[in-house]
């Protein structure tokens, strides 16, 4: 017997030397190693890792007791509160799949998500009780609705069958939860609009969640017990996997219901926050806060992603004393899968030079197997010249399993062993990528993905609208905002404010066009609207 064959004899994977990867182990370890360390801070509430672990085991046990388990979906409609954090562990401990829903969506879209994801239970934050009630009614499903009672929010009407504390009381704090039988098992379901009206359900697995959580620590050089402020919604790609990262880090979750400058800076000071994440709009808000708020007394690191942040915003944030890291990814890649890794030789650059480099998207994070900019037809990498555009492709453990109940969409984005992002960019000579455009006409406003087609569909519902096309308009505060170009029916008269008000009544507010321009739309000879010309017009406004 020669060669590798000798390593195939009596050297099998057995329970003693092999276990499926899952971030659930992170919580167990922190509770055992640092039981008395603070895990969660919310208003006047403080809970340790031991207390948090016991609560998660109770909820998991209670869900099983009510017949909810393996492969079933549990949805959550909540702000960044402790129960939202607990759900990231309790739901998969029950064997179920966590579906955190964007709280900014309208009831019709939430109802679609509940139906498409076949939700068996829904945890509801009191702030979103009315939205949840309407969405459940629209879904037509029999769903166990659980009200989260948050004293920090105040009085709110209940819409559920029971409250979170009652469900907690049903469970066993010593529940012997199982690890996934296969690390490929689904751990969460996240919906992304894409370019069609109906959202697509992105499925994550335990392995990818664990690896991307680890990659966050490495990418950010996070020390043990990092104090993390939730300025990023936990419904976004499971908070970019940071609930699991914080458990691995035995850090502190500093919860925050609404992102405003005063409470952000107050919590940074009072709780000695070391890390926070957000879209460029969050960073811009903080950089433009009153000077008396912006004084920091300790080092703080921030991570930014979404629409490519302007170099001016990066420079302004760093001028406050915040060290900024730019990351890039999609819902389909567990959030941040590309990081603008900093190099020591760049330390001597002036603020403008530093900001210019940091505005690039960067290189693959430690969990991503491959990253390239290539011709979308041939998959041939483009020259690394910083000028030749191509589509951004990724592959690795932190790429989704696929789209739920949508094999054609899954097949379309998985090509030649790569995930096609739909984003257009360039590869620089040093191996760092930089985005230039979005081939799918997605608008990213304040970190939210907005489908231009979905906005156009609403515009077409107005009786005075003949044609409509929506593109992204650059915005210093939000990164991008929807800009609508509209042709009116002959004899019709309409003011921009009237059409904006109509949109506000018929869609989520963050999707409403901020700008409306009336006039004929440029078209090809076959009648297709030339959106690239409209984007040029929007930039010139």
C-alpha angles and dihedrals in degrees: 000000000000141000124008093345090084088066092057095063119097092333098110130152108262133166090268094061107021135054133164113259115249136153088227088084089061092066093045092051096048091048091051097041101036104021095154097043116108113259104171134030121186123161102305094343124106124177130181127226090255091053093046092050092050091050092050091050090050093052092046091050092047092050090052089048089057092050098260114131146101113044096349122127126243114188127203127200104187148122122243096296131137094263090056089054092047092051090064088068106023096055097051090041085063088053090249130124121250119228112188108192127212105252091208095066124103122253094256093057093044088049090053090051093050090050098042093045091044092228114204094187138019126201110207128202109215090239089066100038095118092047091049094048092052093044094052090049091050091048092055090211129136099241130173101236116200120193117218108214108210113184089196089064096048131218117354135164118257123235101172140090091245140349129259094253091053091051089047090054090056092060136083117242088207094050109155097225118193127237112235113279086226127022086220088068114117115263100174145008121215125183124220125183098220111178099310131079096247116067120240120232112233114203121212125194131214094251095054093045092052095046096046090048088054091046090056090060093048095044091051101034088233114190122219114281094020111181108231124194116208102230088136116075112251087218089068107093088323088304090307086298091295096131086065092040092055091050091052090047093046084228133152124267107214103195123213125183099194127024108230128146098245098053092040094056092039092054092044088057101035096043096034090236113199102182140029138161136211151139121279089263090063092048091048091050091053093045090053097045118119111287093241090062097049100067109119123194099193140032115284130186125204132190120209131194139150121075108016103276116238113250088237091061092048091050092048093051093048090048087064089059096260116135106222127207119191117214134176136200145118136246084260091061100049090261116284110037097144123055133189092232110205122233125211092229089065093061093092096057121111118252092264093052092046092049092049092055093043092053089068117093095233137197135328117288119237093271098051115092100199141006128183144155108225148157103279092219101047101021087227109150114246120236113279092239101120089241112065109088125217140148121286113242129188138182136178145082093311095062115102125259088239143271117314113251091349110100093160092057090046092051091047094056096041105072129164093343093311138101111237108219097193088227121121122219148136134254115231122216090254092058097257118131125219125195118232106171144345117250093200096055091240113165116214109202119175089341093307122120112230123191111222089206092056091052091046090053090059093046090054089057091068109098093226096052119100100170135002138185126179126203137166119273116199112247127188093215105035101028090233136007130193114266116194123207109197136186113201127218114260111277093016124125125197138161121222090240091056092054092046089052089050091053091048089057093050108041144027108295095238090061095054115114112253091199131041122189120187122212145083117314120235112244141182121243089268093054100258115144112245100228094177088067091048091051088055090051092048091052090051095052 
